[in-house]
Amino acid sequence: MTDQNREQIRLSDRILSSLELALVQDDLKIAELLTQALEIAMTRSTGGGEFVERRDYPPEIESAMDKLCDLRDK
């Protein structure tokens, strides 16, 4: 991996990758913790206490959230 590629990887990308692995392994507890970490990573430094997220989540995150819901229903 080049230095340029390393700079373009966000923490949220790494957390999402880990979340997807936890979902594949049906590890609900870890998946829920990673979901919390992902939410923090994606919303930090975005505004004050009254900040409301107005962006849509990328399809990868939507898919992971769907899988998490399915895992919770098992």
mmCIF file of the N, C-alpha and C atoms, coordinates in Angstrom:
data_MODEL
# 
_entry.id   MODEL 
# 
loop_
_atom_site.group_PDB 
_atom_site.id 
_atom_site.type_symbol 
_atom_site.label_atom_id 
_atom_site.label_alt_id 
_atom_site.label_comp_id 
_atom_site.label_asym_id 
_atom_site.label_entity_id 
_atom_site.label_seq_id 
_atom_site.pdbx_PDB_ins_code 
_atom_site.Cartn_x 
_atom_site.Cartn_y 
_atom_site.Cartn_z 
_atom_site.occupancy 
_atom_site.B_iso_or_equiv 
_atom_site.pdbx_formal_charge 
_atom_site.auth_seq_id 
_atom_site.auth_comp_id 
_atom_site.auth_asym_id 
_atom_site.auth_atom_id 
_atom_site.pdbx_PDB_model_num 
ATOM 1   N N  . MET A 1 1  ? 0.850   -1.165  0.000  1.00 0.00 ? 1  MET A N  1 
ATOM 2   C CA . MET A 1 1  ? 0.000   0.000   0.000  1.00 0.00 ? 1  MET A CA 1 
ATOM 3   C C  . MET A 1 1  ? 0.903   1.238   0.000  1.00 0.00 ? 1  MET A C  1 
ATOM 4   N N  . THR A 1 2  ? 0.603   2.170   -0.860 1.00 0.00 ? 2  THR A N  1 
ATOM 5   C CA . THR A 1 2  ? 1.402   3.386   -0.942 1.00 0.00 ? 2  THR A CA 1 
ATOM 6   C C  . THR A 1 2  ? 0.978   4.359   0.149  1.00 0.00 ? 2  THR A C  1 
ATOM 7   N N  . ASP A 1 3  ? 1.835   5.342   0.413  1.00 0.00 ? 3  ASP A N  1 
ATOM 8   C CA . ASP A 1 3  ? 1.499   6.352   1.412  1.00 0.00 ? 3  ASP A CA 1 
ATOM 9   C C  . ASP A 1 3  ? 0.234   7.108   1.038  1.00 0.00 ? 3  ASP A C  1 
ATOM 10  N N  . GLN A 1 4  ? 0.046   7.365   -0.259 1.00 0.00 ? 4  GLN A N  1 
ATOM 11  C CA . GLN A 1 4  ? -1.141  8.093   -0.709 1.00 0.00 ? 4  GLN A CA 1 
ATOM 12  C C  . GLN A 1 4  ? -2.406  7.288   -0.403 1.00 0.00 ? 4  GLN A C  1 
ATOM 13  N N  . ASN A 1 5  ? -2.418  5.986   -0.686 1.00 0.00 ? 5  ASN A N  1 
ATOM 14  C CA . ASN A 1 5  ? -3.587  5.161   -0.403 1.00 0.00 ? 5  ASN A CA 1 
ATOM 15  C C  . ASN A 1 5  ? -3.840  5.073   1.096  1.00 0.00 ? 5  ASN A C  1 
ATOM 16  N N  . ARG A 1 6  ? -2.781  5.006   1.883  1.00 0.00 ? 6  ARG A N  1 
ATOM 17  C CA . ARG A 1 6  ? -2.913  4.906   3.324  1.00 0.00 ? 6  ARG A CA 1 
ATOM 18  C C  . ARG A 1 6  ? -3.592  6.157   3.879  1.00 0.00 ? 6  ARG A C  1 
ATOM 19  N N  . GLU A 1 7  ? -3.316  7.313   3.312  1.00 0.00 ? 7  GLU A N  1 
ATOM 20  C CA . GLU A 1 7  ? -3.917  8.555   3.773  1.00 0.00 ? 7  GLU A CA 1 
ATOM 21  C C  . GLU A 1 7  ? -5.398  8.632   3.441  1.00 0.00 ? 7  GLU A C  1 
ATOM 22  N N  . GLN A 1 8  ? -5.849  7.948   2.415  1.00 0.00 ? 8  GLN A N  1 
ATOM 23  C CA . GLN A 1 8  ? -7.240  8.037   1.982  1.00 0.00 ? 8  GLN A CA 1 
ATOM 24  C C  . GLN A 1 8  ? -8.156  7.078   2.742  1.00 0.00 ? 8  GLN A C  1 
ATOM 25  N N  . ILE A 1 9  ? -7.617  6.194   3.534  1.00 0.00 ? 9  ILE A N  1 
ATOM 26  C CA . ILE A 1 9  ? -8.440  5.260   4.294  1.00 0.00 ? 9  ILE A CA 1 
ATOM 27  C C  . ILE A 1 9  ? -8.879  5.939   5.582  1.00 0.00 ? 9  ILE A C  1 
ATOM 28  N N  . ARG A 1 10 ? -10.188 5.987   5.768  1.00 0.00 ? 10 ARG A N  1 
ATOM 29  C CA . ARG A 1 10 ? -10.732 6.603   6.977  1.00 0.00 ? 10 ARG A CA 1 
ATOM 30  C C  . ARG A 1 10 ? -10.947 5.534   8.039  1.00 0.00 ? 10 ARG A C  1 
ATOM 31  N N  . LEU A 1 11 ? -10.967 5.967   9.281  1.00 0.00 ? 11 LEU A N  1 
ATOM 32  C CA . LEU A 1 11 ? -11.235 5.054   10.381 1.00 0.00 ? 11 LEU A CA 1 
ATOM 33  C C  . LEU A 1 11 ? -12.579 4.361   10.172 1.00 0.00 ? 11 LEU A C  1 
ATOM 34  N N  . SER A 1 12 ? -13.564 5.094   9.698  1.00 0.00 ? 12 SER A N  1 
ATOM 35  C CA . SER A 1 12 ? -14.888 4.505   9.485  1.00 0.00 ? 12 SER A CA 1 
ATOM 36  C C  . SER A 1 12 ? -14.833 3.375   8.456  1.00 0.00 ? 12 SER A C  1 
ATOM 37  N N  . ASP A 1 13 ? -13.932 3.452   7.485  1.00 0.00 ? 13 ASP A N  1 
ATOM 38  C CA . ASP A 1 13 ? -13.785 2.369   6.511  1.00 0.00 ? 13 ASP A CA 1 
ATOM 39  C C  . ASP A 1 13 ? -13.290 1.096   7.188  1.00 0.00 ? 13 ASP A C  1 
ATOM 40  N N  . ARG A 1 14 ? -12.324 1.255   8.081  1.00 0.00 ? 14 ARG A N  1 
ATOM 41  C CA . ARG A 1 14 ? -11.788 0.098   8.807  1.00 0.00 ? 14 ARG A CA 1 
ATOM 42  C C  . ARG A 1 14 ? -12.830 -0.508  9.742  1.00 0.00 ? 14 ARG A C  1 
ATOM 43  N N  . ILE A 1 15 ? -13.584 0.353   10.403 1.00 0.00 ? 15 ILE A N  1 
ATOM 44  C CA . ILE A 1 15 ? -14.624 -0.136  11.312 1.00 0.00 ? 15 ILE A CA 1 
ATOM 45  C C  . ILE A 1 15 ? -15.702 -0.874  10.520 1.00 0.00 ? 15 ILE A C  1 
ATOM 46  N N  . LEU A 1 16 ? -16.094 -0.330  9.377  1.00 0.00 ? 16 LEU A N  1 
ATOM 47  C CA . LEU A 1 16 ? -17.097 -0.983  8.540  1.00 0.00 ? 16 LEU A CA 1 
ATOM 48  C C  . LEU A 1 16 ? -16.615 -2.357  8.103  1.00 0.00 ? 16 LEU A C  1 
ATOM 49  N N  . SER A 1 17 ? -15.364 -2.463  7.717  1.00 0.00 ? 17 SER A N  1 
ATOM 50  C CA . SER A 1 17 ? -14.808 -3.754  7.315  1.00 0.00 ? 17 SER A CA 1 
ATOM 51  C C  . SER A 1 17 ? -14.881 -4.753  8.469  1.00 0.00 ? 17 SER A C  1 
ATOM 52  N N  . SER A 1 18 ? -14.545 -4.305  9.662  1.00 0.00 ? 18 SER A N  1 
ATOM 53  C CA . SER A 1 18 ? -14.614 -5.170  10.840 1.00 0.00 ? 18 SER A CA 1 
ATOM 54  C C  . SER A 1 18 ? -16.057 -5.542  11.164 1.00 0.00 ? 18 SER A C  1 
ATOM 55  N N  . LEU A 1 19 ? -16.966 -4.593  11.003 1.00 0.00 ? 19 LEU A N  1 
ATOM 56  C CA . LEU A 1 19 ? -18.385 -4.859  11.235 1.00 0.00 ? 19 LEU A CA 1 
ATOM 57  C C  . LEU A 1 19 ? -18.894 -5.924  10.274 1.00 0.00 ? 19 LEU A C  1 
ATOM 58  N N  . GLU A 1 20 ? -18.529 -5.813  9.018  1.00 0.00 ? 20 GLU A N  1 
ATOM 59  C CA . GLU A 1 20 ? -18.956 -6.811  8.028  1.00 0.00 ? 20 GLU A CA 1 
ATOM 60  C C  . GLU A 1 20 ? -18.437 -8.198  8.401  1.00 0.00 ? 20 GLU A C  1 
ATOM 61  N N  . LEU A 1 21 ? -17.206 -8.288  8.902  1.00 0.00 ? 21 LEU A N  1 
ATOM 62  C CA . LEU A 1 21 ? -16.654 -9.569  9.317  1.00 0.00 ? 21 LEU A CA 1 
ATOM 63  C C  . LEU A 1 21 ? -17.404 -10.116 10.527 1.00 0.00 ? 21 LEU A C  1 
ATOM 64  N N  . ALA A 1 22 ? -17.712 -9.259  11.492 1.00 0.00 ? 22 ALA A N  1 
ATOM 65  C CA . ALA A 1 22 ? -18.473 -9.704  12.662 1.00 0.00 ? 22 ALA A CA 1 
ATOM 66  C C  . ALA A 1 22 ? -19.845 -10.228 12.248 1.00 0.00 ? 22 ALA A C  1 
ATOM 67  N N  . LEU A 1 23 ? -20.469 -9.588  11.263 1.00 0.00 ? 23 LEU A N  1 
ATOM 68  C CA . LEU A 1 23 ? -21.777 -10.039 10.787 1.00 0.00 ? 23 LEU A CA 1 
ATOM 69  C C  . LEU A 1 23 ? -21.681 -11.393 10.090 1.00 0.00 ? 23 LEU A C  1 
ATOM 70  N N  . VAL A 1 24 ? -20.640 -11.588 9.307  1.00 0.00 ? 24 VAL A N  1 
ATOM 71  C CA . VAL A 1 24 ? -20.435 -12.884 8.641  1.00 0.00 ? 24 VAL A CA 1 
ATOM 72  C C  . VAL A 1 24 ? -20.263 -13.987 9.681  1.00 0.00 ? 24 VAL A C  1 
ATOM 73  N N  . GLN A 1 25 ? -19.613 -13.637 10.787 1.00 0.00 ? 25 GLN A N  1 
ATOM 74  C CA . GLN A 1 25 ? -19.352 -14.614 11.844 1.00 0.00 ? 25 GLN A CA 1 
ATOM 75  C C  . GLN A 1 25 ? -20.500 -14.700 12.855 1.00 0.00 ? 25 GLN A C  1 
ATOM 76  N N  . ASP A 1 26 ? -21.612 -14.001 12.572 1.00 0.00 ? 26 ASP A N  1 
ATOM 77  C CA . ASP A 1 26 ? -22.788 -13.985 13.458 1.00 0.00 ? 26 ASP A CA 1 
ATOM 78  C C  . ASP A 1 26 ? -22.449 -13.585 14.887 1.00 0.00 ? 26 ASP A C  1 
ATOM 79  N N  . ASP A 1 27 ? -21.539 -12.644 15.049 1.00 0.00 ? 27 ASP A N  1 
ATOM 80  C CA . ASP A 1 27 ? -21.134 -12.175 16.370 1.00 0.00 ? 27 ASP A CA 1 
ATOM 81  C C  . ASP A 1 27 ? -21.892 -10.888 16.685 1.00 0.00 ? 27 ASP A C  1 
ATOM 82  N N  . LEU A 1 28 ? -23.066 -11.040 17.273 1.00 0.00 ? 28 LEU A N  1 
ATOM 83  C CA . LEU A 1 28 ? -23.958 -9.919  17.526 1.00 0.00 ? 28 LEU A CA 1 
ATOM 84  C C  . LEU A 1 28 ? -23.343 -8.890  18.472 1.00 0.00 ? 28 LEU A C  1 
ATOM 85  N N  . LYS A 1 29 ? -22.729 -9.341  19.551 1.00 0.00 ? 29 LYS A N  1 
ATOM 86  C CA . LYS A 1 29 ? -22.182 -8.411  20.535 1.00 0.00 ? 29 LYS A CA 1 
ATOM 87  C C  . LYS A 1 29 ? -21.107 -7.511  19.916 1.00 0.00 ? 29 LYS A C  1 
ATOM 88  N N  . ILE A 1 30 ? -20.177 -8.095  19.183 1.00 0.00 ? 30 ILE A N  1 
ATOM 89  C CA . ILE A 1 30 ? -19.121 -7.323  18.536 1.00 0.00 ? 30 ILE A CA 1 
ATOM 90  C C  . ILE A 1 30 ? -19.718 -6.426  17.456 1.00 0.00 ? 30 ILE A C  1 
ATOM 91  N N  . ALA A 1 31 ? -20.681 -6.938  16.693 1.00 0.00 ? 31 ALA A N  1 
ATOM 92  C CA . ALA A 1 31 ? -21.310 -6.141  15.633 1.00 0.00 ? 31 ALA A CA 1 
ATOM 93  C C  . ALA A 1 31 ? -21.977 -4.899  16.212 1.00 0.00 ? 31 ALA A C  1 
ATOM 94  N N  . GLU A 1 32 ? -22.637 -5.038  17.347 1.00 0.00 ? 32 GLU A N  1 
ATOM 95  C CA . GLU A 1 32 ? -23.294 -3.887  17.957 1.00 0.00 ? 32 GLU A CA 1 
ATOM 96  C C  . GLU A 1 32 ? -22.273 -2.869  18.462 1.00 0.00 ? 32 GLU A C  1 
ATOM 97  N N  . LEU A 1 33 ? -21.185 -3.343  19.050 1.00 0.00 ? 33 LEU A N  1 
ATOM 98  C CA . LEU A 1 33 ? -20.133 -2.426  19.497 1.00 0.00 ? 33 LEU A CA 1 
ATOM 99  C C  . LEU A 1 33 ? -19.495 -1.694  18.320 1.00 0.00 ? 33 LEU A C  1 
ATOM 100 N N  . LEU A 1 34 ? -19.252 -2.418  17.237 1.00 0.00 ? 34 LEU A N  1 
ATOM 101 C CA . LEU A 1 34 ? -18.665 -1.805  16.048 1.00 0.00 ? 34 LEU A CA 1 
ATOM 102 C C  . LEU A 1 34 ? -19.626 -0.809  15.407 1.00 0.00 ? 34 LEU A C  1 
ATOM 103 N N  . THR A 1 35 ? -20.917 -1.077  15.477 1.00 0.00 ? 35 THR A N  1 
ATOM 104 C CA . THR A 1 35 ? -21.912 -0.138  14.954 1.00 0.00 ? 35 THR A CA 1 
ATOM 105 C C  . THR A 1 35 ? -21.854 1.166   15.729 1.00 0.00 ? 35 THR A C  1 
ATOM 106 N N  . GLN A 1 36 ? -21.728 1.081   17.044 1.00 0.00 ? 36 GLN A N  1 
ATOM 107 C CA . GLN A 1 36 ? -21.599 2.291   17.858 1.00 0.00 ? 36 GLN A CA 1 
ATOM 108 C C  . GLN A 1 36 ? -20.332 3.055   17.485 1.00 0.00 ? 36 GLN A C  1 
ATOM 109 N N  . ALA A 1 37 ? -19.233 2.332   17.320 1.00 0.00 ? 37 ALA A N  1 
ATOM 110 C CA . ALA A 1 37 ? -17.971 2.974   16.945 1.00 0.00 ? 37 ALA A CA 1 
ATOM 111 C C  . ALA A 1 37 ? -18.090 3.621   15.566 1.00 0.00 ? 37 ALA A C  1 
ATOM 112 N N  . LEU A 1 38 ? -18.771 2.959   14.645 1.00 0.00 ? 38 LEU A N  1 
ATOM 113 C CA . LEU A 1 38 ? -18.953 3.511   13.303 1.00 0.00 ? 38 LEU A CA 1 
ATOM 114 C C  . LEU A 1 38 ? -19.756 4.809   13.357 1.00 0.00 ? 38 LEU A C  1 
ATOM 115 N N  . GLU A 1 39 ? -20.807 4.824   14.146 1.00 0.00 ? 39 GLU A N  1 
ATOM 116 C CA . GLU A 1 39 ? -21.614 6.037   14.278 1.00 0.00 ? 39 GLU A CA 1 
ATOM 117 C C  . GLU A 1 39 ? -20.787 7.185   14.836 1.00 0.00 ? 39 GLU A C  1 
ATOM 118 N N  . ILE A 1 40 ? -19.959 6.907   15.827 1.00 0.00 ? 40 ILE A N  1 
ATOM 119 C CA . ILE A 1 40 ? -19.108 7.951   16.412 1.00 0.00 ? 40 ILE A CA 1 
ATOM 120 C C  . ILE A 1 40 ? -18.096 8.449   15.382 1.00 0.00 ? 40 ILE A C  1 
ATOM 121 N N  . ALA A 1 41 ? -17.466 7.518   14.683 1.00 0.00 ? 41 ALA A N  1 
ATOM 122 C CA . ALA A 1 41 ? -16.447 7.889   13.704 1.00 0.00 ? 41 ALA A CA 1 
ATOM 123 C C  . ALA A 1 41 ? -17.030 8.725   12.564 1.00 0.00 ? 41 ALA A C  1 
ATOM 124 N N  . MET A 1 42 ? -18.250 8.447   12.188 1.00 0.00 ? 42 MET A N  1 
ATOM 125 C CA . MET A 1 42 ? -18.852 9.153   11.057 1.00 0.00 ? 42 MET A CA 1 
ATOM 126 C C  . MET A 1 42 ? -19.432 10.506  11.439 1.00 0.00 ? 42 MET A C  1 
ATOM 127 N N  . THR A 1 43 ? -19.720 10.725  12.713 1.00 0.00 ? 43 THR A N  1 
ATOM 128 C CA . THR A 1 43 ? -20.397 11.962  13.087 1.00 0.00 ? 43 THR A CA 1 
ATOM 129 C C  . THR A 1 43 ? -19.539 12.902  13.921 1.00 0.00 ? 43 THR A C  1 
ATOM 130 N N  . ARG A 1 44 ? -18.350 12.495  14.299 1.00 0.00 ? 44 ARG A N  1 
ATOM 131 C CA . ARG A 1 44 ? -17.515 13.402  15.112 1.00 0.00 ? 44 ARG A CA 1 
ATOM 132 C C  . ARG A 1 44 ? -17.087 14.598  14.269 1.00 0.00 ? 44 ARG A C  1 
ATOM 133 N N  . SER A 1 45 ? -16.905 15.684  14.923 1.00 0.00 ? 45 SER A N  1 
ATOM 134 C CA . SER A 1 45 ? -16.477 16.939  14.286 1.00 0.00 ? 45 SER A CA 1 
ATOM 135 C C  . SER A 1 45 ? -17.450 17.411  13.198 1.00 0.00 ? 45 SER A C  1 
ATOM 136 N N  . THR A 1 46 ? -18.728 17.131  13.379 1.00 0.00 ? 46 THR A N  1 
ATOM 137 C CA . THR A 1 46 ? -19.693 17.529  12.357 1.00 0.00 ? 46 THR A CA 1 
ATOM 138 C C  . THR A 1 46 ? -20.628 18.624  12.827 1.00 0.00 ? 46 THR A C  1 
ATOM 139 N N  . GLY A 1 47 ? -20.533 19.025  14.064 1.00 0.00 ? 47 GLY A N  1 
ATOM 140 C CA . GLY A 1 47 ? -21.398 20.084  14.551 1.00 0.00 ? 47 GLY A CA 1 
ATOM 141 C C  . GLY A 1 47 ? -21.556 20.003  16.046 1.00 0.00 ? 47 GLY A C  1 
ATOM 142 N N  . GLY A 1 48 ? -22.320 20.902  16.577 1.00 0.00 ? 48 GLY A N  1 
ATOM 143 C CA . GLY A 1 48 ? -22.541 20.945  18.014 1.00 0.00 ? 48 GLY A CA 1 
ATOM 144 C C  . GLY A 1 48 ? -23.557 19.919  18.468 1.00 0.00 ? 48 GLY A C  1 
ATOM 145 N N  . GLY A 1 49 ? -24.001 20.073  19.696 1.00 0.00 ? 49 GLY A N  1 
ATOM 146 C CA . GLY A 1 49 ? -24.939 19.139  20.295 1.00 0.00 ? 49 GLY A CA 1 
ATOM 147 C C  . GLY A 1 49 ? -26.280 19.058  19.586 1.00 0.00 ? 49 GLY A C  1 
ATOM 148 N N  . GLU A 1 50 ? -26.628 20.090  18.851 1.00 0.00 ? 50 GLU A N  1 
ATOM 149 C CA . GLU A 1 50 ? -27.908 20.114  18.139 1.00 0.00 ? 50 GLU A CA 1 
ATOM 150 C C  . GLU A 1 50 ? -27.781 19.624  16.701 1.00 0.00 ? 50 GLU A C  1 
ATOM 151 N N  . PHE A 1 51 ? -26.607 19.116  16.326 1.00 0.00 ? 51 PHE A N  1 
ATOM 152 C CA . PHE A 1 51 ? -26.368 18.681  14.953 1.00 0.00 ? 51 PHE A CA 1 
ATOM 153 C C  . PHE A 1 51 ? -27.278 17.519  14.580 1.00 0.00 ? 51 PHE A C  1 
ATOM 154 N N  . VAL A 1 52 ? -27.866 17.582  13.392 1.00 0.00 ? 52 VAL A N  1 
ATOM 155 C CA . VAL A 1 52 ? -28.696 16.508  12.863 1.00 0.00 ? 52 VAL A CA 1 
ATOM 156 C C  . VAL A 1 52 ? -28.077 16.040  11.551 1.00 0.00 ? 52 VAL A C  1 
ATOM 157 N N  . GLU A 1 53 ? -27.798 14.743  11.469 1.00 0.00 ? 53 GLU A N  1 
ATOM 158 C CA . GLU A 1 53 ? -27.207 14.168  10.253 1.00 0.00 ? 53 GLU A CA 1 
ATOM 159 C C  . GLU A 1 53 ? -28.239 14.212  9.136  1.00 0.00 ? 53 GLU A C  1 
ATOM 160 N N  . ARG A 1 54 ? -27.864 14.783  7.995  1.00 0.00 ? 54 ARG A N  1 
ATOM 161 C CA . ARG A 1 54 ? -28.781 14.891  6.868  1.00 0.00 ? 54 ARG A CA 1 
ATOM 162 C C  . ARG A 1 54 ? -28.320 14.101  5.649  1.00 0.00 ? 54 ARG A C  1 
ATOM 163 N N  . ARG A 1 55 ? -27.132 13.496  5.736  1.00 0.00 ? 55 ARG A N  1 
ATOM 164 C CA . ARG A 1 55 ? -26.640 12.699  4.606  1.00 0.00 ? 55 ARG A CA 1 
ATOM 165 C C  . ARG A 1 55 ? -27.266 11.309  4.643  1.00 0.00 ? 55 ARG A C  1 
ATOM 166 N N  . ASP A 1 56 ? -27.351 10.703  3.476  1.00 0.00 ? 56 ASP A N  1 
ATOM 167 C CA . ASP A 1 56 ? -27.726 9.298   3.408  1.00 0.00 ? 56 ASP A CA 1 
ATOM 168 C C  . ASP A 1 56 ? -26.470 8.481   3.647  1.00 0.00 ? 56 ASP A C  1 
ATOM 169 N N  . TYR A 1 57 ? -26.645 7.316   4.262  1.00 0.00 ? 57 TYR A N  1 
ATOM 170 C CA . TYR A 1 57 ? -25.503 6.436   4.444  1.00 0.00 ? 57 TYR A CA 1 
ATOM 171 C C  . TYR A 1 57 ? -25.161 5.765   3.120  1.00 0.00 ? 57 TYR A C  1 
ATOM 172 N N  . PRO A 1 58 ? -23.886 5.481   2.902  1.00 0.00 ? 58 PRO A N  1 
ATOM 173 C CA . PRO A 1 58 ? -23.491 4.760   1.687  1.00 0.00 ? 58 PRO A CA 1 
ATOM 174 C C  . PRO A 1 58 ? -24.150 3.367   1.659  1.00 0.00 ? 58 PRO A C  1 
ATOM 175 N N  . PRO A 1 59 ? -24.316 2.795   0.479  1.00 0.00 ? 59 PRO A N  1 
ATOM 176 C CA . PRO A 1 59 ? -24.972 1.483   0.354  1.00 0.00 ? 59 PRO A CA 1 
ATOM 177 C C  . PRO A 1 59 ? -24.310 0.399   1.207  1.00 0.00 ? 59 PRO A C  1 
ATOM 178 N N  . GLU A 1 60 ? -22.996 0.466   1.379  1.00 0.00 ? 60 GLU A N  1 
ATOM 179 C CA . GLU A 1 60 ? -22.292 -0.547  2.166  1.00 0.00 ? 60 GLU A CA 1 
ATOM 180 C C  . GLU A 1 60 ? -22.753 -0.520  3.619  1.00 0.00 ? 60 GLU A C  1 
ATOM 181 N N  . ILE A 1 61 ? -22.968 0.669   4.137  1.00 0.00 ? 61 ILE A N  1 
ATOM 182 C CA . ILE A 1 61 ? -23.406 0.790   5.526  1.00 0.00 ? 61 ILE A CA 1 
ATOM 183 C C  . ILE A 1 61 ? -24.867 0.383   5.653  1.00 0.00 ? 61 ILE A C  1 
ATOM 184 N N  . GLU A 1 62 ? -25.683 0.772   4.688  1.00 0.00 ? 62 GLU A N  1 
ATOM 185 C CA . GLU A 1 62 ? -27.090 0.342   4.689  1.00 0.00 ? 62 GLU A CA 1 
ATOM 186 C C  . GLU A 1 62 ? -27.183 -1.180  4.699  1.00 0.00 ? 62 GLU A C  1 
ATOM 187 N N  . SER A 1 63 ? -26.370 -1.835  3.886  1.00 0.00 ? 63 SER A N  1 
ATOM 188 C CA . SER A 1 63 ? -26.350 -3.293  3.817  1.00 0.00 ? 63 SER A CA 1 
ATOM 189 C C  . SER A 1 63 ? -25.933 -3.898  5.158  1.00 0.00 ? 63 SER A C  1 
ATOM 190 N N  . ALA A 1 64 ? -24.906 -3.334  5.773  1.00 0.00 ? 64 ALA A N  1 
ATOM 191 C CA . ALA A 1 64 ? -24.444 -3.836  7.065  1.00 0.00 ? 64 ALA A CA 1 
ATOM 192 C C  . ALA A 1 64 ? -25.528 -3.671  8.127  1.00 0.00 ? 64 ALA A C  1 
ATOM 193 N N  . MET A 1 65 ? -26.249 -2.549  8.103  1.00 0.00 ? 65 MET A N  1 
ATOM 194 C CA . MET A 1 65 ? -27.314 -2.324  9.083  1.00 0.00 ? 65 MET A CA 1 
ATOM 195 C C  . MET A 1 65 ? -28.467 -3.312  8.879  1.00 0.00 ? 65 MET A C  1 
ATOM 196 N N  . ASP A 1 66 ? -28.775 -3.624  7.624  1.00 0.00 ? 66 ASP A N  1 
ATOM 197 C CA . ASP A 1 66 ? -29.792 -4.630  7.328  1.00 0.00 ? 66 ASP A CA 1 
ATOM 198 C C  . ASP A 1 66 ? -29.385 -5.991  7.880  1.00 0.00 ? 66 ASP A C  1 
ATOM 199 N N  . LYS A 1 67 ? -28.119 -6.352  7.682  1.00 0.00 ? 67 LYS A N  1 
ATOM 200 C CA . LYS A 1 67 ? -27.609 -7.636  8.177  1.00 0.00 ? 67 LYS A CA 1 
ATOM 201 C C  . LYS A 1 67 ? -27.625 -7.676  9.709  1.00 0.00 ? 67 LYS A C  1 
ATOM 202 N N  . LEU A 1 68 ? -27.318 -6.544  10.340 1.00 0.00 ? 68 LEU A N  1 
ATOM 203 C CA . LEU A 1 68 ? -27.349 -6.471  11.790 1.00 0.00 ? 68 LEU A CA 1 
ATOM 204 C C  . LEU A 1 68 ? -28.763 -6.685  12.291 1.00 0.00 ? 68 LEU A C  1 
ATOM 205 N N  . CYS A 1 69 ? -29.737 -6.082  11.649 1.00 0.00 ? 69 CYS A N  1 
ATOM 206 C CA . CYS A 1 69 ? -31.144 -6.289  12.027 1.00 0.00 ? 69 CYS A CA 1 
ATOM 207 C C  . CYS A 1 69 ? -31.539 -7.758  11.889 1.00 0.00 ? 69 CYS A C  1 
ATOM 208 N N  . ASP A 1 70 ? -31.103 -8.379  10.806 1.00 0.00 ? 70 ASP A N  1 
ATOM 209 C CA . ASP A 1 70 ? -31.389 -9.799  10.601 1.00 0.00 ? 70 ASP A CA 1 
ATOM 210 C C  . ASP A 1 70 ? -30.758 -10.652 11.700 1.00 0.00 ? 70 ASP A C  1 
ATOM 211 N N  . LEU A 1 71 ? -29.528 -10.320 12.077 1.00 0.00 ? 71 LEU A N  1 
ATOM 212 C CA . LEU A 1 71 ? -28.832 -11.065 13.114 1.00 0.00 ? 71 LEU A CA 1 
ATOM 213 C C  . LEU A 1 71 ? -29.536 -10.882 14.463 1.00 0.00 ? 71 LEU A C  1 
ATOM 214 N N  . ARG A 1 72 ? -30.028 -9.706  14.741 1.00 0.00 ? 72 ARG A N  1 
ATOM 215 C CA . ARG A 1 72 ? -30.759 -9.468  15.996 1.00 0.00 ? 72 ARG A CA 1 
ATOM 216 C C  . ARG A 1 72 ? -32.038 -10.294 16.054 1.00 0.00 ? 72 ARG A C  1 
ATOM 217 N N  . ASP A 1 73 ? -32.653 -10.542 14.892 1.00 0.00 ? 73 ASP A N  1 
ATOM 218 C CA . ASP A 1 73 ? -33.910 -11.288 14.826 1.00 0.00 ? 73 ASP A CA 1 
ATOM 219 C C  . ASP A 1 73 ? -33.731 -12.798 14.939 1.00 0.00 ? 73 ASP A C  1 
ATOM 220 N N  . LYS A 1 74 ? -32.500 -13.271 14.879 1.00 0.00 ? 74 LYS A N  1 
ATOM 221 C CA . LYS A 1 74 ? -32.261 -14.730 14.946 1.00 0.00 ? 74 LYS A CA 1 
ATOM 222 C C  . LYS A 1 74 ? -32.591 -15.278 16.303 1.00 0.00 ? 74 LYS A C  1 
# 
